[in-house]
Amino acid sequence: MEIAVCGKGRRRGRPAALGHEARRAQVLDALDLVYEEGGAGSLTMAEVARRAGMSKRTLYEIFEDRGALFAAYFDKVGCTFIRDLPEGAGGLPLAERLALILEPRVECPTALPLEIFRCIIAEAPARPEMAREFMQKLRRRALGIVEGELERSLRSGEIRPVDTKLVSAILLDMTHQNLVVQLMDPGTQQSLEERRRRFGTAIGIALDGLRA
């Protein structure tokens, strides 16, 4: 019978370094904590690095700037706002598919997404390329998902011939509260019930106009 020797085989010294994805997750968690603890004014790379337990240099190796960090945050929480169609749901009517991908389901846990938009807009005059890339990436995913479902309905004859790219953009604007209104007056942010009511009304109007 073998007798285990205490400590044998255990590596000593510094703990193993985290992988790239683990470090990204650590930083995004830190971003949430920084906002909870210090509000919008604390959303700096220095403060996020401190809360994540790493140097600013390490943070910049993971995210090249605040724009990249903010974009990654929206990749993380994007399913809160728009979701991919579940597998096997492609045969459902368009109204049901749009509900699966667009209908509001949960209250926003914090105002952090809105504050990030405010930060991006504030930096846009000095860094227009960052703001442009951020918004294009964020909107491109949403437009792609909605346009894909409209194209599916167009092929099946469920809707009349339309410019699916244009209709996708209009539909997104109809189903979600105007971002400028929320930025100008955060007190106007809608409750989950209000967001669902807006969604249902917008989808009803859109489908009446799209019906074949």
C-alpha positions as CSV (number, residue, x, y, z in Angstrom):
1,M,0.0,0.0,0.0
2,E,1.3,3.4,-1.0
3,I,1.6,6.1,1.7
4,A,0.8,9.6,0.6
5,V,3.5,12.1,1.5
6,C,2.1,15.4,2.6
7,G,2.8,18.1,0.0
8,K,4.4,15.6,-2.5
9,G,3.6,16.5,-6.1
10,R,2.2,19.9,-5.2
11,R,3.6,22.8,-7.1
12,R,5.0,25.7,-5.1
13,G,5.4,29.3,-5.9
14,R,3.1,31.6,-7.8
15,P,-0.4,30.3,-8.8
16,A,-0.9,29.4,-12.5
17,A,-1.8,32.4,-14.6
18,L,-5.4,32.7,-15.8
19,G,-6.2,32.1,-19.4
20,H,-7.3,34.9,-21.8
21,E,-11.0,34.1,-21.5
22,A,-10.9,33.8,-17.8
23,R,-9.1,37.2,-17.5
24,R,-11.7,38.8,-19.8
25,A,-14.5,37.5,-17.6
26,Q,-12.7,38.8,-14.5
27,V,-12.5,42.3,-16.0
28,L,-16.2,42.3,-17.1
29,D,-17.2,41.3,-13.6
30,A,-15.0,44.1,-12.2
31,L,-16.7,46.6,-14.5
32,D,-20.0,45.7,-12.9
33,L,-18.6,46.0,-9.4
34,V,-16.9,49.4,-10.2
35,Y,-20.2,50.8,-11.3
36,E,-22.1,49.4,-8.3
37,E,-19.5,50.9,-5.9
38,G,-18.7,54.2,-7.5
39,G,-21.3,55.1,-10.2
40,A,-20.6,56.4,-13.7
41,G,-17.7,58.6,-12.7
42,S,-15.6,55.6,-11.7
43,L,-15.8,53.8,-15.1
44,T,-12.1,54.4,-15.9
45,M,-9.6,51.8,-17.1
46,A,-7.5,52.5,-14.0
47,E,-10.4,51.8,-11.6
48,V,-11.5,48.6,-13.5
49,A,-7.9,47.3,-13.4
50,R,-7.7,48.0,-9.7
51,R,-11.0,46.2,-9.0
52,A,-9.9,43.3,-11.2
53,G,-6.7,42.9,-9.3
54,M,-4.4,43.6,-12.2
55,S,-2.2,46.4,-13.6
56,K,-3.4,48.9,-16.2
57,R,-0.8,47.4,-18.6
58,T,-2.4,44.0,-18.2
59,L,-5.9,45.4,-18.7
60,Y,-4.7,47.1,-22.0
61,E,-3.3,43.8,-23.2
62,I,-6.9,42.3,-22.8
63,F,-8.8,45.4,-24.1
64,E,-7.1,48.0,-26.2
65,D,-9.3,50.8,-24.9
66,R,-12.6,51.6,-23.2
67,G,-14.5,51.2,-26.4
68,A,-13.3,47.6,-26.7
69,L,-14.1,47.0,-23.0
70,F,-17.6,48.4,-23.4
71,A,-18.3,46.4,-26.6
72,A,-17.3,43.2,-24.8
73,Y,-19.7,44.1,-21.9
74,F,-22.5,44.4,-24.4
75,D,-21.5,41.0,-25.9
76,K,-21.9,39.6,-22.4
77,V,-25.3,41.1,-21.7
78,G,-26.7,41.2,-25.3
79,C,-29.0,38.3,-24.7
80,T,-30.9,40.6,-22.3
81,F,-32.0,42.7,-25.2
82,I,-32.0,40.4,-28.3
83,R,-31.5,36.7,-28.5
84,D,-30.7,34.1,-31.2
85,L,-33.7,32.1,-32.4
86,P,-33.9,28.8,-30.4
87,E,-33.1,25.7,-32.3
88,G,-36.2,24.1,-33.9
89,A,-38.2,27.3,-33.8
90,G,-37.8,28.2,-37.4
91,G,-41.2,26.9,-38.4
92,L,-43.1,29.1,-36.1
93,P,-45.1,32.1,-37.4
94,L,-43.1,35.3,-37.7
95,A,-44.9,37.0,-34.7
96,E,-43.8,34.1,-32.4
97,R,-40.3,34.1,-33.7
98,L,-40.0,37.8,-33.2
99,A,-41.3,37.4,-29.6
100,L,-38.6,34.8,-29.0
101,I,-35.8,37.0,-30.1
102,L,-37.0,40.5,-29.2
103,E,-39.7,40.5,-26.4
104,P,-38.4,42.0,-23.2
105,R,-38.1,39.3,-20.5
106,V,-36.3,40.8,-17.5
107,E,-35.8,44.1,-15.8
108,C,-32.4,45.6,-16.4
109,P,-30.4,44.8,-13.3
110,T,-28.5,48.1,-13.3
111,A,-28.3,51.3,-15.3
112,L,-24.8,50.4,-16.4
113,P,-25.7,49.8,-20.1
114,L,-27.2,53.3,-20.2
115,E,-24.2,54.8,-18.5
116,I,-21.9,53.1,-21.1
117,F,-23.9,54.7,-23.9
118,R,-23.5,58.1,-22.2
119,C,-19.7,57.6,-21.9
120,I,-19.4,56.6,-25.6
121,I,-21.4,59.6,-26.7
122,A,-19.3,61.9,-24.5
123,E,-16.1,60.6,-26.1
124,A,-17.4,60.6,-29.6
125,P,-16.2,64.1,-30.6
126,A,-12.6,63.2,-29.7
127,R,-12.8,59.6,-30.8
128,P,-15.5,59.3,-33.5
129,E,-14.0,56.0,-34.9
130,M,-14.4,54.3,-31.5
131,A,-18.0,55.5,-31.2
132,R,-18.8,54.5,-34.7
133,E,-17.3,51.0,-34.4
134,F,-19.1,50.4,-31.1
135,M,-22.5,51.3,-32.4
136,Q,-22.1,49.5,-35.7
137,K,-21.0,46.3,-33.9
138,L,-23.9,46.5,-31.4
139,R,-26.6,47.3,-34.0
140,R,-25.2,45.0,-36.6
141,R,-25.9,41.9,-34.5
142,A,-29.4,42.9,-33.7
143,L,-30.2,43.8,-37.3
144,G,-28.7,40.5,-38.6
145,I,-31.0,38.5,-36.3
146,V,-34.2,40.3,-37.2
147,E,-33.3,40.5,-40.9
148,G,-32.7,36.7,-41.0
149,E,-36.3,36.1,-39.7
150,L,-37.8,38.5,-42.1
151,E,-35.9,36.8,-45.0
152,R,-37.2,33.4,-43.8
153,S,-40.8,34.7,-43.9
154,L,-40.2,36.3,-47.3
155,R,-39.1,33.0,-48.7
156,S,-42.1,31.2,-47.3
157,G,-44.5,33.8,-48.6
158,E,-45.6,34.7,-45.1
159,I,-44.9,38.4,-45.8
160,R,-45.1,40.5,-48.9
161,P,-41.8,41.6,-50.7
162,V,-40.1,44.3,-48.7
163,D,-36.6,45.7,-48.2
164,T,-35.8,43.4,-45.2
165,K,-32.7,45.5,-44.1
166,L,-34.8,48.7,-43.9
167,V,-37.7,47.0,-42.2
168,S,-35.4,45.4,-39.7
169,A,-34.0,48.8,-38.7
170,I,-37.5,50.3,-38.4
171,L,-38.8,47.3,-36.4
172,L,-35.9,47.6,-33.9
173,D,-36.6,51.3,-33.5
174,M,-40.3,50.6,-32.9
175,T,-40.0,47.8,-30.4
176,H,-37.4,49.6,-28.1
177,Q,-37.7,52.9,-26.3
178,N,-35.8,55.7,-27.9
179,L,-32.3,55.7,-26.4
180,V,-31.9,59.5,-26.7
181,V,-35.0,59.9,-24.5
182,Q,-33.5,57.7,-21.8
183,L,-30.2,59.5,-22.0
184,M,-31.7,62.9,-21.6
185,D,-34.1,61.9,-18.8
186,P,-33.2,58.6,-17.1
187,G,-36.4,58.8,-15.1
188,T,-38.3,57.9,-18.3
189,Q,-36.8,54.5,-18.5
190,Q,-39.7,52.0,-19.0
191,S,-40.6,49.2,-16.7
192,L,-40.7,45.6,-17.9
193,E,-44.5,45.8,-18.2
194,E,-44.2,49.0,-20.3
195,R,-41.5,47.6,-22.5
196,R,-43.6,44.5,-23.2
197,R,-46.7,46.6,-24.0
198,R,-44.6,48.7,-26.4
199,F,-43.2,45.5,-28.0
200,G,-46.7,44.0,-28.5
201,T,-48.1,47.2,-30.0
202,A,-45.1,47.6,-32.4
203,I,-45.2,44.0,-33.6
204,G,-49.0,44.3,-34.2
205,I,-48.4,47.5,-36.3
206,A,-45.5,45.9,-38.2
207,L,-47.3,42.6,-39.1
208,D,-50.4,44.5,-40.3
209,G,-48.1,46.3,-42.8
210,L,-46.1,43.2,-43.8
211,R,-48.8,40.6,-44.2
212,A,-48.8,39.0,-47.7
